[in-house]
Amino acid sequence: MSDREEGLVGSFPFIPKQERAQLKRKALLESGRVLFLSKGYEQTTAKEIALHAGVATGTFYRYFADKRQLLMALLEDHIDLLTPPEPVWFNINPEKRLAHLLEKHYIQLNELGLYRVLPELLPKDSEFLEILTKAKKKIHARILARLKQAQEKGLTWNDLDLNTVTWTIMMFMNNIHELEKQSGLPIDFNEIAKIICRLVYPPGILEQLKKSEK
């Protein structure tokens, strides 16, 4: 467990070492993920998770204290996917690179699916909300630091507050799924990357960066 998520999951009742036991634990984690997505967190029980995994209910409690601990274990393993990717602003074609990062992030989020549980979970779990907020602040700090580097190189607009730009970028990237839901159209990652990059670069600089890519 990393320092970032210290205390999020707590102590497990039992940590399996043998392969057979590890497979049972993995089956419970995957069954929990599937049921949380299909039924919702509140409507899913430990008994149902165990049944879906093909084990006894007692086996569930051998590995997890309750369904929250199982969900926290899933979220802890994938918390980086619940925050937006970190763009690269210079020495590349920024639009192309950002579009690639956004599409990859989107695919990984969809495959995991746990972002769909968050609206149900966050209002009721202040501990996880705090962990996720801290993770987002770390991403914010890294994005801001890179923007400042780009500014020092004379690449960005001179009259914009980079802190505000950073939060705007994060809000944009965090709501891609909502954009898709509201519009009913497939996501055009190139267009999103184009809009974000125009927040950062004057047109002439952006064209120079595109042309300089090898």
C-alpha positions in Angstrom: 0.0 0.0 0.0 1.4 3.4 -0.9 1.4 6.4 1.4 -1.2 8.1 -0.7 -3.8 5.5 0.2 -2.7 4.8 3.7 -5.7 3.9 5.9 -8.1 3.7 2.9 -8.5 0.0 2.9 -7.4 -0.8 6.5 -6.2 -4.2 7.6 -7.5 -7.2 5.7 -8.7 -10.2 7.7 -6.4 -12.4 5.8 -3.7 -12.0 3.1 -3.5 -15.1 0.9 -0.1 -16.4 -0.1 -1.0 -19.6 -1.9 -2.0 -19.4 -5.5 -5.4 -21.0 -5.0 -6.4 -18.6 -2.3 -5.1 -15.6 -4.3 -7.4 -16.8 -7.2 -10.4 -16.8 -4.9 -9.6 -13.3 -3.7 -9.2 -12.1 -7.3 -12.5 -13.7 -8.2 -14.2 -11.9 -5.3 -12.7 -8.6 -6.4 -13.9 -9.1 -10.0 -17.4 -10.2 -8.9 -17.7 -7.2 -6.7 -16.7 -4.9 -9.6 -19.2 -6.5 -11.9 -22.1 -6.4 -9.4 -21.3 -2.8 -8.2 -21.6 -1.7 -11.8 -24.7 -3.7 -12.7 -26.7 -3.4 -9.5 -25.1 -0.4 -7.7 -23.0 -0.4 -4.6 -25.9 -0.1 -2.0 -27.9 -2.8 -3.7 -25.1 -5.4 -3.7 -24.4 -7.6 -0.8 -21.4 -9.7 0.4 -23.5 -12.8 -0.1 -24.2 -11.9 -3.7 -20.6 -11.2 -4.4 -19.6 -14.6 -2.9 -22.3 -16.4 -4.9 -21.2 -14.7 -8.2 -17.6 -15.7 -7.4 -18.6 -19.3 -6.8 -17.4 -19.3 -3.1 -19.2 -19.5 0.2 -20.2 -16.3 2.0 -17.8 -17.2 4.8 -15.0 -17.1 2.2 -15.8 -13.5 1.4 -15.4 -12.6 5.1 -12.1 -14.5 5.2 -10.6 -12.0 2.8 -12.6 -8.8 3.3 -14.2 -7.2 6.4 -17.2 -6.0 4.3 -18.1 -4.9 0.8 -16.7 -1.4 1.4 -13.3 -2.8 2.0 -13.6 -4.8 -1.2 -14.6 -1.7 -3.1 -11.8 0.3 -1.5 -9.3 -2.4 -2.5 -10.5 -2.0 -6.1 -10.3 1.7 -6.1 -6.9 1.8 -4.4 -5.5 -0.4 -7.1 -6.8 1.9 -9.8 -7.0 5.3 -8.3 -4.6 6.8 -10.9 -7.3 6.0 -13.5 -9.8 8.1 -11.6 -7.7 11.2 -12.2 -7.0 12.8 -15.6 -3.8 12.1 -17.5 -0.9 14.5 -17.3 -0.3 16.3 -20.7 3.1 17.1 -22.1 3.4 20.6 -23.4 6.6 20.9 -25.4 9.1 19.1 -27.6 6.2 17.2 -29.2 3.0 17.8 -31.2 0.9 18.7 -28.1 -2.5 18.2 -29.8 -1.6 14.7 -31.1 0.0 13.6 -27.8 -2.9 14.9 -25.7 -5.5 13.3 -28.0 -3.6 9.9 -27.6 -3.5 10.3 -23.8 -7.2 11.2 -23.5 -8.3 8.3 -25.7 -6.1 5.8 -23.8 -7.4 7.1 -20.5 -11.0 6.9 -21.7 -10.6 3.3 -22.9 -9.0 2.2 -19.6 -11.8 4.0 -17.6 -14.5 2.2 -19.6 -12.9 -1.2 -19.2 -12.6 -0.8 -15.5 -16.0 1.0 -15.1 -15.6 2.0 -11.5 -16.0 5.7 -12.3 -19.7 4.9 -12.6 -19.8 3.9 -8.9 -18.4 7.2 -7.7 -21.5 9.4 -7.8 -23.1 6.9 -5.5 -20.1 6.5 -3.2 -18.6 9.9 -2.8 -21.5 11.7 -1.0 -21.5 8.9 1.6 -17.7 8.2 2.0 -15.8 11.2 3.2 -12.6 9.2 3.6 -12.5 8.1 0.0 -13.5 11.6 -1.2 -10.5 13.0 0.7 -8.2 10.5 -0.9 -9.5 11.2 -4.4 -9.2 15.0 -3.8 -5.6 14.6 -2.7 -4.8 12.6 -5.8 -6.4 15.2 -8.0 -4.4 18.0 -6.3 -1.2 16.1 -7.0 -2.1 15.8 -10.7 -3.0 19.5 -10.6 0.5 20.3 -9.2 2.2 18.3 -11.8 0.2 19.8 -14.7 0.8 23.3 -13.3 4.6 22.7 -13.0 4.8 21.6 -16.6 2.8 24.6 -17.8 5.2 26.8 -15.9 8.1 25.1 -17.7 6.4 25.8 -21.0 5.8 29.4 -20.0 9.5 29.8 -19.1 10.3 28.7 -22.6 8.0 31.4 -24.0 5.5 28.9 -25.4 2.3 29.9 -23.6 0.0 33.0 -23.5 1.5 35.6 -21.3 -1.7 37.1 -19.9 -3.3 33.9 -18.4 -3.2 32.7 -14.8 -1.7 29.2 -15.2 -3.4 27.9 -12.0 -6.8 28.7 -13.4 -5.8 27.2 -16.8 -4.8 24.0 -15.0 -8.1 23.6 -13.2 -10.0 24.4 -16.4 -8.0 21.6 -18.2 -8.7 19.2 -15.4 -12.4 20.0 -15.3 -12.6 19.5 -19.1 -10.8 16.1 -19.0 -12.7 14.9 -15.9 -16.1 15.4 -17.7 -15.4 13.7 -21.0 -17.9 10.9 -20.2 -20.6 13.5 -19.3 -20.0 15.2 -22.6 -20.5 11.9 -24.4 -23.7 11.2 -22.3 -25.2 14.7 -22.9 -24.4 14.9 -26.6 -25.1 11.3 -27.5 -22.2 11.5 -29.9 -18.9 9.6 -30.0 -16.0 11.5 -28.4 -13.7 13.3 -30.8 -10.4 13.3 -28.8 -8.7 15.3 -31.4 -11.2 18.2 -31.1 -10.9 18.1 -27.3 -7.1 18.2 -27.5 -7.4 21.1 -29.9 -9.5 23.1 -27.5 -7.3 22.4 -24.5 -4.1 23.3 -26.5 -5.6 26.6 -27.6 -6.1 27.5 -24.0 -2.3 27.1 -23.5 -0.6 28.2 -26.8 -0.8 31.2 -29.1 -1.6 30.0 -32.7 1.8 30.6 -34.0 3.6 28.7 -31.2 1.2 25.8 -31.6 1.9 25.5 -35.3 5.7 25.7 -34.7 5.4 22.8 -32.2 3.4 20.7 -34.7 5.9 21.3 -37.5 9.0 20.6 -35.3 7.9 17.1 -34.3 10.1 14.5 -35.8 
